[in-house]
Amino acid sequence: MKTFKLARTAAAALALCAGVAQASPGVTSWSVTDTATFVPASVQPGGNTYPNPVLSASNTQLHWGDTGSTATQSSLIINNSGAPVIVPTGTLTSTVSITHNNFPIPAGNSLTVVDILASLTLQSLTPSVGASGGASITFGVQFIETPNGGSGGICADGGAVNVGINGAGCADIFVISQNALNFPFDYDSDGAVNGYDPLPYYASFFADGFNYLSDAACAAAGAAAGCRGFETAEGLSTTADFKILITATPYIDPRTIPEPGSMALMGGALAALAWVSRRRKLQEI
């Protein structure tokens, strides 16, 4: 199993308020810079020479496998690191992405562990005011590079070898270990000059293309059942697109909201209980 720990240090737009006169105007758009790099000291196996993982000078690319050909190398590539993006409040917006190029490599030369460190800076654009402050955000990603032949014709995800996503050999598995939701920060558009109250905002992070994986796939990556992630087909490249959502109220995971049918059923059950209770009281009179 390979574990990718993603540590985010969020420098959020923040100004200390001097008074509590009234609520400050809201921010409608932000400039967000997400600078993500691999941590050199965390790369295992070390050595920075093929067939071990080789880290680029920018610390944004890791290649491992055969030194002679990219066709027999696998790699992890961080894209768009350090490029500012405009994020409207309430709109899910892409920041960086990570691409896994999954190609056959000589046995025993796979990456085992690496940390990714990302520094996130938010600056208000509309209105264009705000000083910097900060908070720490940490979440992990787990990865397993699976044997292409599987075991007894079955791949690590529980599917059959040479079927579906395992058609060219067993797919590798990425798992996001936890959602990073509702990290709070304050913003005072007035800079405390007129004593406005700072408004609270919340930053939440997502990965586009992640789905709920089979229990077998979760277990193979060392994650609990019901995990989210994606599988990378052998011989192909798969990209996880990391996104940010900035909201003025906490984000509510839709999975925690009962479906209309469930709500109606619950309401009917409660009504039935209330009717039974009332009937008993009438019988006691």
PAZAPA-4460 file (N, C-alpha, C; in steps of 0.05 Angstrom, whole numbers, plus 32768, in hexadecimal, padded with zeros to 4 digits):
% residues 285
    n_x    n_y    n_z   ca_x   ca_y   ca_z    c_x    c_y    c_z   seq   type   mol
   8011   7FE8   8000   8000   8000   8000   8011   8019   8000     1      M     A
   8009   802D   7FF1   8017   8046   7FF1   8005   805C   7FFB     2      K     A
   800F   806C   800D   7FFF   8080   801A   8009   809C   8012     3      T     A
   7FF7   80AC   8008   7FFD   80C7   8001   7FEF   80DA   8014     4      F     A
   7FFE   80E8   8024   7FF3   80FA   8038   7FF4   8117   802D     5      K     A
   7FDD   8123   802A   7FDC   813E   801F   7FD7   8152   8035     6      L     A
   7FEB   8163   803A   7FE8   8177   804F   7FE4   8192   8042     7      A     A
   7FCE   819F   8048   7FC8   81B9   803D   7FCB   81CE   8052     8      R     A
   7FDA   81E3   804D   7FDC   81FA   805E   7FCD   8211   8051     9      T     A
   7FB6   8218   805B   7FA5   822C   804E   7FAA   8247   805A    10      A     A
   7FB5   8259   8049   7FB8   8275   8051   7F9F   8284   8048    11      A     A
   7F8C   8286   805A   7F71   8291   8052   7F71   82AF   8055    12      A     A
   7F61   82BC   8045   7F5D   82D9   8047   7F51   82E0   8062    13      A     A
   7F60   82EF   8072   7F58   82F4   808D   7F60   8310   8096    14      L     A
   7F4E   831E   80A4   7F54   8338   80B0   7F48   8339   80CB    15      A     A
   7F56   8343   80DF   7F4C   8344   80FA   7F39   835C   80FC    16      L     A
   7F22   8358   8108   7F0E   836E   810A   7F13   837E   8124    17      C     A
   7F0F   8398   8123   7F13   83A9   813A   7EF8   83AF   8148    18      A     A
   7EE2   83A9   813B   7EC8   83AF   8147   7EB3   839C   813D    19      G     A
   7E9A   83A0   8145   7E85   838E   813D   7E6C   839F   8134    20      V     A
   7E71   83B1   8122   7E5C   83C4   811B   7E46   83B6   810A    21      A     A
   7E4F   83A8   80F5   7E3C   839C   80E3   7E4A   8386   80D2    22      Q     A
   7E3B   8376   80C3   7E47   8361   80B3   7E53   836D   809A    23      A     A
   7E6C   8364   8094   7E7A   836E   807C   7E6E   8362   8063    24      S     A
   7E71   8370   804C   7E67   8366   8032   7E75   834B   802C    25      P     A
   7E66   8339   801E   7E71   831F   8018   7E84   831F   8000    26      G     A
   7E95   830B   7FFF   7EA8   8308   7FE9   7E9A   82F6   7FD4    27      V     A
   7E9B   82FF   7FBB   7E8F   82EF   7FA5   7EA3   82E0   7F95    28      T     A
   7EBD   82E7   7F96   7ED1   82D8   7F88   7EEC   82DA   7F96    29      S     A
   7EFD   82C5   7F91   7F17   82C3   7F9F   7F2C   82BB   7F8A    30      W     A
   7F45   82C3   7F91   7F5C   82B8   7F82   7F69   82A3   7F94    31      S     A
   7F6A   828A   7F89   7F74   8274   7F99   7F8D   8268   7F8B    32      V     A
   7FA3   8265   7F9B   7FBB   8259   7F91   7FC1   8241   7FA1    33      T     A
   7FC2   8229   7F94   7FC8   8210   7FA1   7FE3   8206   7F97    34      D     A
   7FF7   8208   7FA8   8012   81FF   7FA1   8018   81E4   7FAD    35      T     A
   8017   81CF   7F9D   801B   81B4   7FA6   8035   81A8   7F9C    36      A     A
   8044   819B   7FAD   805D   818E   7FA6   8061   8174   7FB5    37      T     A
   8070   8162   7FAA   8079   814A   7FB8   808F   8152   7FCC    38      F     A
   808E   8146   7FE4   80A2   814B   7FF8   80BA   8139   7FF3    39      V     A
   80D2   8143   7FEB   80E8   8132   7FE3   80F0   811D   7FF7    40      P     A
   80F1   8125   8011   80FA   8113   8026   80E7   80FC   802B    41      A     A
   80CE   80FE   8021   80BA   80EA   8026   80B9   80D4   8011    42      S     A
   80C7   80D8   7FFA   80C5   80C5   7FE4   80D3   80AB   7FEC    43      V     A
   80C5   8095   7FE9   80D0   807A   7FEF   80C8   8067   7FD8    44      Q     A
   80DB   8056   7FCF   80F7   8055   7FD7   8106   806E   7FCE    45      P     A
   811B   8075   7FDE   812A   808D   7FD8   8140   8088   7FC4    46      G     A
   8151   809C   7FC1   8167   809A   7FAF   8165   80AB   7F96    47      G     A
   814D   80B2   7F8D   8148   80C3   7F76   8157   80B9   7F5D    48      N     A
   8159   809F   7F5A   8165   8093   7F42   8154   807C   7F39    49      T     A
   8151   8078   7F1F   8141   8061   7F14   814F   8047   7F1C    50      Y     A
   8140   8032   7F22   8123   8030   7F1E   8112   803B   7F35    51      P     A
   8120   8046   7F4A   8111   8053   7F60   8104   806C   7F56    52      N     A
   80F1   8077   7F65   80E4   8090   7F5D   80F8   80A7   7F59    53      P     A
   80F4   80B6   7F44   8105   80CD   7F3D   80F4   80E6   7F3E    54      V     A
   80FC   80F9   7F4E   80EC   8112   7F53   80F7   8128   7F42    55      L     A
   80E5   8137   7F34   80EE   814D   7F23   80F8   8164   7F34    56      S     A
   8106   8177   7F27   8111   818E   7F36   80FB   819F   7F42    57      A     A
   80E3   81A0   7F35   80CD   81AF   7F3F   80BE   81A1   7F56    58      S     A
   80C5   8188   7F5B   80B7   8178   7F6F   809A   8173   7F69    59      N     A
   8093   8174   7F4F   8077   816F   7F47   8074   8156   7F36    60      T     A
   808A   8148   7F30   8088   812F   7F20   8099   8119   7F2C    61      Q     A
   808D   8101   7F2E   809A   80EA   7F38   8098   80D4   7F23    62      L     A
   80AF   80C9   7F1A   80AF   80B3   7F07   80BE   809C   7F13    63      H     A
   80B5   8083   7F0E   80C3   806C   7F18   80C0   8055   7F04    64      W     A
   80D3   8043   7F04   80D3   802C   7EF2   80EC   802B   7EE1    65      G     A
   80E9   8025   7EC8   80FF   8022   7EB5   810A   803D   7EAC    66      D     A
   8124   8041   7EAF   8131   805A   7EA7   8131   805E   7E89    67      T     A
   812D   8049   7E7A   8131   804B   7E5D   8119   8054   7E4D    68      G     A
   8101   8051   7E58   80E9   8056   7E48   80D1   805F   7E5A    69      S     A
   80C3   8074   7E52   80AC   807D   7E61   8095   8068   7E5E    70      T     A
   8097   8056   7E4B   8082   8041   7E48   8084   802D   7E5E    71      A     A
   809B   802B   7E6C   809E   8019   7E83   80A4   8029   7E9C    72      T     A
   8098   8040   7E9E   8099   8051   7EB6   807C   8057   7EBF    73      Q     A
   8078   8059   7ED8   8060   8065   7EE3   8067   807F   7EEF    74      S     A
   8054   8091   7EF4   805A   80AB   7EFE   8042   80B8   7F0B    75      S     A
   8048   80CB   7F1D   8034   80DD   7F28   803C   80F9   7F21    76      L     A
   8029   8108   7F16   802E   8123   7F0C   801B   8137   7F19    77      I     A
   8025   814B   7F27   8014   8160   7F32   8012   8176   7F1D    78      I     A
   7FF9   817D   7F15   7FF4   8191   7F00   7FE9   81AA   7F0C    79      N     A
   7FF1   81C1   7EFF   7FE5   81DB   7F06   7FED   81E5   7F21    80      N     A
   8003   81DA   7F2D   800C   81E3   7F47   8015   8200   7F46    81      S     A
   800B   8210   7F59   8013   822C   7F5B   8006   823F   7F48    82      G     A
   7FF3   8236   7F38   7FE6   8247   7F25   7FCC   8252   7F32    83      A     A
   7FCA   826D   7F34   7FB2   8278   7F41   7F99   8274   7F30    84      P     A
   7F83   826E   7F3D   7F69   826B   7F2F   7F55   827C   7F3D    85      V     A
   7F41   8285   7F2D   7F2B   8295   7F38   7F15   8282   7F41    86      I     A
   7F0D   8285   7F5A   7EF9   8274   7F66   7EE1   8285   7F6F    87      V     A
   7ECA   8284   7F61   7EB2   8292   7F6A   7EA8   8284   7F84    88      P     A
   7E9E   8294   7F96   7E93   8288   7FAE   7E7B   8276   7FA7    89      T     A
   7E7B   825E   7FB2   7E66   824B   7FAD   7E69   823B   7F94    90      G     A
   7E7F   823D   7F86   7E84   822E   7F6D   7E9B   821C   7F6F    91      T     A
   7E97   8202   7F6B   7EAC   81EE   7F6C   7EC0   81F3   7F56    92      L     A
   7ED9   81F8   7F5D   7EED   8201   7F49   7F07   81F0   7F4B    93      T     A
   7F12   81E8   7F34   7F2A   81D8   7F33   7F42   81E8   7F3C    94      S     A
   7F54   81DB   7F4B   7F6E   81E7   7F53   7F84   81D7   7F46    95      T     A
   7F90   81C4   7F54   7FA4   81B3   7F49   7F98   8198   7F42    96      V     A
   7FA7   8188   7F32   7F9F   816D   7F2C   7FB7   815B   7F2E    97      S     A
   7FB2   8141   7F32   7FC8   812D   7F34   7FC2   8117   7F20    98      I     A
   7FD5   8112   7F0E   7FD2   80FD   7EFA   7FE3   80E5   7F01    99      T     A
   7FD7   80CD   7F00   7FE6   80B5   7F03   7FE8   80A7   7EE8   100      H     A
   8001   80A5   7EDD   8006   8096   7EC5   800D   8079   7ECD   101      N     A
   7FFC   8067   7EC6   7FFE   804B   7ECF   8008   8039   7EB9   102      N     A
   8022   8033   7EB9   802E   8022   7EA5   803E   800C   7EB2   103      F     A
   8041   7FF5   7EA4   8050   7FDF   7EB0   806C   7FE7   7EB7   104      P     A
   8076   7FDE   7ECE   8091   7FE4   7ED7   809E   7FCA   7EE0   105      I     A
   80B9   7FCA   7EE1   80C7   7FB2   7EEC   80BE   7FAD   7F09   106      P     A
   80BB   7F94   7F10   80B2   7F8D   7F2A   80C4   7F98   7F40   107      A     A
   80B7   7FA2   7F55   80C6   7FAB   7F6D   80D0   7FC8   7F6B   108      G     A
   80CA   7FD6   7F56   80D4   7FF1   7F53   80BF   8007   7F57   109      N     A
   80A9   8000   7F63   8093   8013   7F66   8098   8027   7F7C   110      S     A
   808C   803E   7F79   808B   8052   7F8F   807C   8045   7FA6   111      L     A
   8085   804A   7FBF   8077   803F   7FD6   8069   8055   7FE7   112      T     A
   8076   806B   7FEC   806B   8080   7FFD   8074   809C   7FF3   113      V     A
   8063   80AF   7FF5   806B   80CB   7FF0   8057   80DD   7FFE   114      V     A
   8060   80F4   8007   804E   8109   8012   804B   811F   7FFD   115      D     A
   8034   812C   7FFD   802F   8143   7FEC   8028   815A   7FFE   116      I     A
   8036   8170   7FFB   8031   8188   800B   8026   819E   7FF9   117      L     A
   800F   81A8   8000   8002   81BD   7FF0   7FFD   81D6   8002   118      A     A
   8004   81ED   7FF7   8000   8206   8005   7FEA   8215   7FF6   119      S     A
   7FD4   821B   8004   7FBD   8228   7FF8   7FBA   8244   8001   120      L     A
   7FB9   8257   7FEF   7FB6   8274   7FF5   7F9C   827E   7FE9   121      T     A
   7F8C   828B   7FF9   7F73   8297   7FEF   7F74   82B6   7FF2   122      L     A
   7F6D   82C4   7FDD   7F6C   82E1   7FDE   7F52   82EB   7FD1   123      Q     A
   7F44   82FC   7FDF   7F2B   8306   7FD4   7F2F   8316   7FBB   124      S     A
   7F1E   8313   7FA7   7F1F   8323   7F8E   7F09   8337   7F8D   125      L     A
   7EF1   832E   7F95   7ED9   8340   7F95   7ECB   833F   7FB0   126      T     A
   7ECF   8353   7FC1   7EE0   836A   7FBE   7EFD   8363   7FC2   127      P     A
   7F0F   8373   7FB7   7F2C   836D   7FB7   7F39   8379   7FD0   128      S     A
   7F34   836C   7FE7   7F40   8375   8001   7F45   835B   8011   129      V     A
   7F59   835C   8022   7F5E   8345   8033   7F7B   8340   8039   130      G     A
   7F81   833B   8052   7F9B   8333   805B   7F9D   8315   805E   131      A     A
   7FB5   830A   8061   7FB7   82ED   8063   7FB9   82E4   807F   132      S     A
   7FAD   82CD   8084   7FAF   82BF   809D   7FB3   82A1   8097   133      G     A
   7FAD   828F   80A9   7FB1   8273   80A1   7FA4   825F   80B3   134      G     A
   7FA4   8246   80A9   7F9A   822F   80B8   7FA6   8216   80AC   135      A     A
   7FA6   8200   80BA   7FB1   81E7   80B0   7F9B   81D3   80A8   136      S     A
   7F9E   81C6   8091   7F8B   81B3   8087   7F9A   819A   807F   137      I     A
   7F93   8183   8088   7FA1   816A   8082   7F8E   8154   807A   138      T     A
   7F93   8146   8064   7F85   812E   805E   7F97   811C   804D   139      F     A
   7F8F   8103   804B   7FA1   80EF   803E   7F95   80E2   8026   140      G     A
   7FA6   80D7   8015   7F9E   80C7   7FFE   7FAE   80AE   7FFE   141      V     A
   7FA1   8097   7FFB   7FAF   807D   7FFB   7FAF   8071   7FDE   142      Q     A
   7FC5   8063   7FD8   7FC9   8059   7FBD   7FD6   803D   7FBE   143      F     A
   7FCC   802B   7FAE   7FD9   8011   7FAB   7FDD   800A   7F8E   144      I     A
   7FF6   8003   7F87   7FFC   7FF9   7F6C   7FF9   7FDB   7F6D   145      E     A
   7FE5   7FD1   7F60   7FDD   7FB5   7F63   7FEB   7FA3   7F4F   146      T     A
   7FEF   7F89   7F56   7FFA   7F76   7F42   7FE7   7F72   7F2B   147      P     A
   7FF1   7F74   7F13   7FE0   7F73   7EFB   7FD2   7F58   7EF7   148      N     A
   7FDF   7F43   7F02   7FD3   7F28   7EFE   7FBE   7F22   7F13   149      G     A
   7FBC   7F33   7F28   7FA9   7F2D   7F3D   7FB0   7F14   7F4D   150      G     A
   7F9D   7F09   7F5A   7FA1   7EF1   7F6A   7F8A   7EDE   7F64   151      S     A
   7F90   7EC7   7F57   7F7B   7EB4   7F50   7F68   7EC0   7F3C   152      G     A
   7F72   7ED2   7F2B   7F61   7EDE   7F16   7F50   7EF5   7F20   153      G     A
   7F54   7EFD   7F39   7F45   7F13   7F45   7F58   7F2A   7F4C   154      I     A
   7F50   7F43   7F45   7F61   7F5A   7F4B   7F5B   7F64   7F67   155      C     A
   7F6B   7F77   7F70   7F69   7F81   7F8C   7F4E   7F8F   7F91   156      A     A
   7F41   7F99   7F7B   7F27   7FA6   7F7F   7F10   7F92   7F80   157      D     A
   7F16   7F78   7F7E   7F01   7F64   7F7E   7EF7   7F5C   7F63   158      G     A
   7EFF   7F6B   7F4E   7EF6   7F65   7F33   7F09   7F51   7F26   159      G     A
   7EFF   7F45   7F10   7F0E   7F30   7F01   7F23   7F3D   7EF0   160      A     A
   7F3A   7F2F   7EEE   7F50   7F38   7EDC   7F46   7F38   7EBF   161      V     A
   7F4E   7F4C   7EB0   7F47   7F4F   7E94   7F2A   7F56   7E8F   162      N     A
   7F1C   7F61   7EA3   7F00   7F69   7EA1   7EFD   7F86   7EAA   163      V     A
   7EEF   7F96   7E9A   7EEA   7FB2   7EA1   7F03   7FC2   7EA5   164      G     A
   7F04   7FD1   7EBB   7F1C   7FE2   7EC0   7F35   7FD2   7EC4   165      I     A
   7F31   7FB8   7EC9   7F48   7FA6   7ECC   7F4F   7F98   7EB2   166      N     A
   7F45   7FA3   7E9B   7F48   7F95   7E82   7F64   7F92   7E78   167      G     A
   7F76   7FA4   7E7F   7F92   7FA2   7E76   7FA5   7F99   7E8D   168      A     A
   7F99   7F8E   7EA2   7FA7   7F88   7EBA   7F9A   7F98   7ED1   169      G     A
   7F9E   7F8F   7EEA   7F90   7F9A   7F00   7F96   7FB8   7F04   170      C     A
   7F80   7FC8   7F08   7F83   7FE5   7F0B   7F90   7FEB   7F26   171      A     A
   7F9F   8002   7F26   7FA8   800C   7F3F   7F92   801C   7F4D   172      D     A
   7F95   8020   7F67   7F7F   802B   7F77   7F88   8044   7F87   173      I     A
   7F79   805A   7F83   7F7D   8072   7F93   7F64   8075   7FA6   174      F     A
   7F69   807D   7FBF   7F53   8082   7FD2   7F59   809C   7FE0   175      V     A
   7F44   80AD   7FE1   7F46   80C5   7FF1   7F3C   80BE   800D   176      I     A
   7F4D   80C1   8021   7F47   80B6   803B   7F32   80C6   804B   177      S     A
   7F2F   80DF   8045   7F1A   80EF   8052   7F14   8108   8042   178      Q     A
   7EFC   8111   8044   7EF5   812B   8037   7EFF   8142   8048   179      N     A
   7F08   8156   803B   7F11   816E   8049   7EFB   8183   8046   180      A     A
   7EE8   8184   8059   7ED1   8195   8056   7ED0   81AA   806C   181      L     A
   7EC7   81C2   8064   7EC0   81D7   8077   7ED7   81E0   8089   182      N     A
   7EEE   81E7   807D   7F03   81F3   808C   7EFD   8211   808E   183      F     A
   7EF9   821C   80A6   7EEF   8237   80A9   7F06   824C   80A7   184      P     A
   7EFF   8263   809D   7F11   827A   809E   7F00   8293   809E   185      F     A
   7F0A   82A9   80A8   7EFB   82C2   80AA   7F06   82D6   8096   186      D     A
   7EF5   82E7   808C   7EFD   82FC   8079   7EEE   8316   8080   187      Y     A
   7EFD   832C   8082   7EF2   8346   8088   7EF8   8358   8070   188      D     A
   7EE4   835D   805F   7EE9   836C   8047   7EF1   8389   804C   189      S     A
   7EEC   8392   8065   7EF1   83AE   806C   7F0D   83B1   8077   190      D     A
   7F1B   839B   807E   7F34   839D   808A   7F33   83A8   80A6   191      G     A
   7F1C   83A7   80B3   7F17   83B0   80CE   7F18   83CF   80D1   192      A     A
   7F19   83DE   80BB   7F1B   83FB   80BD   7F01   8406   80C9   193      V     A
   7EEB   83FC   80C1   7ED1   8406   80CB   7EC4   83F3   80DF   194      N     A
   7ED3   83E0   80E8   7EC8   83CE   80FD   7EB4   83BA   80F3   195      G     A
   7EB6   83B1   80DA   7EA3   839C   80D0   7EAA   8382   80DE   196      Y     A
   7E95   8372   80E1   7E99   8356   80EA   7EA5   8346   80D3   197      D     A
   7EB9   8335   80D9   7EC3   8324   80C4   7EAE   830E   80BE   198      P     A
   7EAB   8308   80A4   7E99   82F3   809C   7EA7   82D8   809C   199      L     A
   7E9A   82C3   80A5   7EA6   82A8   80A4   7EA2   829C   8088   200      P     A
   7EB6   828E   807F   7EB5   827F   8066   7EC0   8263   806B   201      Y     A
   7EBA   8251   8059   7EC2   8235   805C   7ECE   822B   8042   202      Y     A
   7EE5   821E   8044   7EF2   8212   802D   7EF0   81F4   802F   203      A     A
   7EE6   81E7   8019   7EE3   81CA   8018   7EF1   81C0   7FFF   204      S     A
   7EFD   81A8   8001   7F0D   819E   7FEB   7F02   8183   7FE1   205      F     A
   7F02   817F   7FC7   7EF7   8168   7FBA   7F0A   815E   7FA5   206      F     A
   7F06   8146   7F9B   7F15   813B   7F85   7F02   8131   7F70   207      A     A
   7F02   813E   7F59   7EEF   8136   7F43   7EF8   811C   7F37   208      D     A
   7EE4   810B   7F32   7EEA   80F1   7F26   7EEB   80DB   7F3B   209      G     A
   7EE9   80E2   7F55   7EE9   80CE   7F6A   7ECE   80C2   7F6C   210      F     A
   7ECC   80A8   7F70   7EB3   809A   7F74   7EB5   8088   7F8D   211      N     A
   7E9F   807C   7F95   7E9F   8068   7FAA   7EAA   804E   7F9F   212      Y     A
   7EBE   8043   7FAC   7ECC   802B   7FA3   7EC0   8012   7FB0   213      L     A
   7EC6   7FFB   7FA4   7EBD   7FE2   7FB0   7ECB   7FDE   7FCB   214      S     A
   7EBE   7FCE   7FDD   7ECA   7FC9   7FF7   7EE5   7FBC   7FF3   215      D     A
   7EE8   7FAB   7FDF   7F02   7F9D   7FDA   7F17   7FB1   7FD3   216      A     A
   7F10   7FC5   7FC2   7F24   7FD9   7FB9   7F2C   7FEA   7FD1   217      A     A
   7F19   7FF1   7FE2   7F1F   8001   7FFA   7F32   7FF2   800C   218      C     A
   7F2C   7FD8   8011   7F3C   7FC8   8022   7F58   7FC5   8017   219      A     A
   7F5B   7FC2   7FFD   7F75   7FBE   7FF1   7F87   7FD7   7FF5   220      A     A
   7F7B   7FEE   7FF6   7F8A   8007   7FFA   7F8C   800E   8018   221      A     A
   7F81   7FFD   8029   7F83   8001   8046   7F6F   8015   8050   222      G     A
   7F59   8018   8042   7F44   802B   8049   7F2B   801C   8052   223      A     A
   7F19   802A   8061   7F01   801E   806A   7EED   801B   8053   224      A     A
   7ED9   8009   8056   7EC4   8005   8043   7EB5   8020   803E   225      A     A
   7EAD   8024   8025   7E9F   803D   801F   7EB1   8054   8017   226      G     A
   7ECB   804D   8012   7EDE   8062   800C   7ED9   806D   7FF0   227      C     A
   7EE5   8085   7FEB   7EE2   8092   7FD0   7EFE   8093   7FC3   228      R     A
   7EFF   8091   7FA9   7F18   8093   7F9B   7F14   808D   7F7D   229      G     A
   7F29   8084   7F70   7F26   807B   7F55   7F3B   8065   7F4F   230      F     A
   7F36   8056   7F39   7F48   8041   7F31   7F55   804A   7F16   231      E     A
   7F6F   8043   7F14   7F7E   804B   7EFC   7F83   8032   7EEB   232      T     A
   7F77   8031   7ED3   7F7B   801A   7EC2   7F98   8018   7EB8   233      A     A
   7FA1   8000   7EB6   7FBD   7FFB   7EAD   7FC1   8005   7E91   234      E     A
   7FD7   8013   7E8C   7FDE   801D   7E72   7FD1   8038   7E6C   235      G     A
   7FC3   8044   7E80   7FB5   805D   7E7B   7FBE   8072   7E8F   236      L     A
   7FB6   808B   7E8A   7FBA   80A1   7E9D   7FA0   80AA   7EA9   237      S     A
   7F9F   80AE   7EC3   7F87   80B7   7ED1   7F8D   80CF   7EE1   238      T     A
   7F7C   80E3   7EE0   7F81   80FC   7EEE   7F6B   8101   7F03   239      T     A
   7F73   8108   7F1B   7F61   8111   7F30   7F62   812F   7F31   240      A     A
   7F4C   813C   7F2D   7F4A   8159   7F2C   7F41   8164   7F47   241      D     A
   7F53   8171   7F56   7F4C   817B   7F70   7F3F   8196   7F6F   242      F     A
   7F2A   819A   7F7D   7F1A   81B2   7F7C   7F15   81BE   7F97   243      K     A
   7F0F   81D8   7F97   7F08   81E6   7FB0   7EED   81F2   7FAD   244      I     A
   7EDE   81F3   7FC4   7EC4   8200   7FC5   7EC5   8213   7FDD   245      L     A
   7EC0   822C   7FD8   7EC0   8240   7FEE   7EA3   8249   7FF2   246      I     A
   7E99   8247   800A   7E7D   824D   8010   7E7C   825F   8029   247      T     A
   7E65   826D   802B   7E61   827F   8042   7E53   8270   8059   248      A     A
   7E49   8258   8053   7E3D   8246   8067   7E49   822B   8064   249      T     A
   7E49   821A   8078   7E56   8200   8076   7E49   81EF   8060   250      P     A
   7E5A   81E1   8051   7E51   81CF   803C   7E43   81B7   8049   251      Y     A
   7E2D   81AF   803E   7E1E   8197   8047   7E21   8181   8033   252      I     A
   7E2C   816B   803C   7E30   8153   802B   7E14   8148   8024   253      D     A
   7E0D   8147   800A   7DF3   813D   8002   7DED   8121   800B   254      P     A
   7E03   8111   8011   7DFE   80F6   801A   7DF1   80F5   8036   255      R     A
   7DF3   810B   8045   7DE8   810C   805F   7DCB   8115   8060   256      T     A
   7DC0   811D   8048   7DA5   8126   8046   7D93   810F   803D   257      I     A
   7D7E   8107   804C   7D6D   80F1   8044   7D60   80F6   8029   258      P     A
   7D5D   80E1   8019   7D4E   80E4   8000   7D31   80E9   8005   259      E     A
   7D23   80F6   7FF2   7D06   80FC   7FF6   7CF6   80E4   7FFE   260      P     A
   7CFB   80CD   7FF1   7CED   80B5   7FF8   7CF1   80AC   8015   261      G     A
   7D0A   80AE   801D   7D11   80A7   8039   7D04   80BA   804D   262      S     A
   7D04   80D4   8045   7CF7   80E8   8057   7CD9   80E3   8059   263      M     A
   7CCC   80DC   8042   7CB0   80D6   8043   7CAA   80BE   8054   264      A     A
   7CBB   80A9   8051   7CB7   8091   8060   7CBB   8096   807E   265      L     A
   7CCF   80A7   8085   7CD4   80AE   80A1   7CBC   80BE   80AC   266      M     A
   7CB2   80D0   809B   7C9B   80E0   80A4   7C82   80CF   80A8   267      G     A
   7C7E   80BB   8097   7C67   80A9   809A   7C6A   8099   80B3   268      G     A
   7C82   8090   80B9   7C87   8080   80D1   7C82   8090   80EA   269      A     A
   7C8B   80A9   80EA   7C87   80BB   8101   7C69   80C1   8105   270      L     A
   7C5B   80C5   80EE   7C3E   80CA   80F0   7C2F   80B1   80FB   271      A     A
   7C38   8099   80F3   7C2B   8081   80FD   7C30   807E   811B   272      A     A
   7C49   8084   8124   7C4F   8083   8140   7C3E   8097   8150   273      L     A
   7C3B   80AF   8145   7C2B   80C3   8152   7C0D   80BA   8154   274      A     A
   7C03   80AD   813F   7BE7   80A4   813F   7BE3   808E   8154   275      W     A
   7BF7   807B   8156   7BF5   8065   8169   7BF5   8071   8186   276      V     A
   7C07   8084   818A   7C09   8091   81A4   7BEF   809F   81AC   277      S     A
   7BE3   80AD   8199   7BCA   80BC   819E   7BB3   80A8   81A4   278      R     A
   7BB2   8091   8195   7B9D   807E   8199   7B9F   8072   81B5   279      R     A
   7BB8   806C   81BE   7BBB   8061   81D9   7BB2   8074   81EE   280      R     A
   7BB8   808E   81EA   7BAF   80A2   81FE   7B91   80A3   81FE   281      K     A
   7B83   80A1   81E7   7B66   80A2   81E6   7B5A   808A   81F4   282      L     A
   7B67   8073   81F1   7B5D   805B   81FE   7B60   805C   821C   283      Q     A
   7B74   806C   8225   7B79   806E   8242   7B65   8081   824F   284      E     A
   7B58   8092   8240   7B45   80A6   824B   7B2B   8098   8255   285      I     A
***
